[in-house]
Amino acid sequence: MTSAARWMLGAVALGGLGWWLRRRGAAGPGIPSIDRMQVVSRAGLSPRCGLALVEVDGRSFLVAFGDSFAEIRETEDPESMFSRALAQARRPMPRRRTPGRNKGVGR
């Protein structure tokens, strides 16, 4: 009777451990794990602060951090940077002033 109770207690303990691991999200061999956040690069600015490029769900953020602060800025995607540079390149050049033609009061 005592050994049957020990076997039953062991089976319940193993079942509880399996349930707890599954609930915590421990990926099994058939379930691929997807990283939602990834630190792409990190640089130390001083002994107490640094800068990191972090990618979360396909969007990238620049994070400046230190002992008592952290600041997060979203980086621009390359397509918008390219379109803005293209729009700036299409602007007409400012006209140069010719010497001797001043826009003054005496005109």
C-alpha positions as CSV (number, residue, x, y, z in Angstrom):
1,M,0.0,0.0,0.0
2,T,2.8,2.4,0.9
3,S,4.7,1.8,-2.3
4,A,1.6,2.3,-4.4
5,A,1.1,5.7,-2.7
6,R,4.8,6.6,-3.5
7,W,4.3,5.7,-7.1
8,M,1.1,7.8,-7.3
9,L,2.8,10.8,-5.6
10,G,5.8,10.5,-8.1
11,A,3.4,10.4,-11.1
12,V,1.5,13.4,-9.9
13,A,4.7,15.3,-9.2
14,L,6.0,14.5,-12.8
15,G,2.7,15.5,-14.3
16,G,2.7,18.8,-12.3
17,L,6.2,19.5,-13.4
18,G,5.3,18.9,-17.1
19,W,2.3,21.1,-16.8
20,W,4.3,23.9,-15.2
21,L,7.0,23.7,-17.9
22,R,4.4,23.8,-20.7
23,R,2.7,26.7,-19.2
24,R,5.9,28.7,-18.9
25,G,6.4,28.3,-22.6
26,A,9.3,26.0,-22.8
27,A,9.5,25.2,-26.5
28,G,9.6,21.5,-27.4
29,P,11.5,20.1,-30.3
30,G,8.6,20.6,-32.7
31,I,7.8,24.2,-31.8
32,P,10.2,26.8,-33.2
33,S,11.0,29.7,-30.9
34,I,10.6,33.2,-32.3
35,D,12.6,36.0,-30.8
36,R,10.5,39.1,-30.7
37,M,13.3,41.3,-29.4
38,Q,16.9,41.1,-30.5
39,V,19.9,43.4,-29.6
40,V,21.5,44.0,-33.0
41,S,24.5,46.0,-31.7
42,R,25.7,47.6,-28.5
43,A,28.4,50.2,-27.7
44,G,29.7,51.6,-24.5
45,L,30.0,55.3,-24.3
46,S,31.4,55.5,-20.8
47,P,31.8,53.1,-17.9
48,R,28.2,53.9,-16.8
49,C,26.3,54.5,-20.0
50,G,25.9,52.9,-23.4
51,L,24.0,52.8,-26.7
52,A,22.2,49.9,-28.2
53,L,20.4,49.2,-31.4
54,V,17.4,46.9,-30.6
55,E,15.0,45.3,-33.1
56,V,11.5,44.5,-31.8
57,D,8.9,42.9,-34.2
58,G,10.7,44.2,-37.2
59,R,11.0,47.8,-36.0
60,S,14.4,49.1,-34.8
61,F,15.0,51.4,-31.8
62,L,18.0,53.3,-30.6
63,V,18.3,53.0,-26.8
64,A,20.6,55.2,-24.7
65,F,20.9,53.9,-21.2
66,G,22.8,54.6,-18.0
67,D,22.7,54.2,-14.2
68,S,19.6,56.3,-13.7
69,F,18.1,56.9,-17.2
70,A,17.1,55.2,-20.4
71,E,15.9,56.9,-23.6
72,I,14.3,55.2,-26.5
73,R,14.1,56.6,-30.1
74,E,12.6,54.8,-33.0
75,T,14.9,54.7,-36.0
76,E,13.8,55.6,-39.5
77,D,13.3,52.9,-42.0
78,P,15.7,53.0,-45.0
79,E,12.9,53.6,-47.5
80,S,11.7,56.8,-45.8
81,M,15.3,58.1,-45.5
82,F,15.8,57.4,-49.2
83,S,12.6,59.2,-50.3
84,R,13.5,62.2,-48.1
85,A,17.0,62.4,-49.6
86,L,15.5,62.1,-53.1
87,A,13.0,64.9,-52.4
88,Q,15.8,67.1,-51.1
89,A,17.9,66.4,-54.2
90,R,15.0,67.5,-56.4
91,R,14.7,71.0,-54.8
92,P,16.0,73.8,-57.0
93,M,19.3,75.3,-56.0
94,P,19.1,78.8,-54.5
95,R,20.0,81.5,-56.9
96,R,23.4,83.1,-56.3
97,R,23.6,86.8,-55.8
98,T,25.7,88.7,-58.3
99,P,28.2,91.2,-56.9
100,G,27.1,94.8,-57.3
101,R,23.3,94.0,-57.2
102,N,22.4,94.5,-53.6
103,K,18.9,94.4,-52.3
104,G,19.2,97.5,-50.2
105,V,17.2,100.5,-49.1
106,G,18.6,102.9,-51.7
107,R,17.0,101.1,-54.6
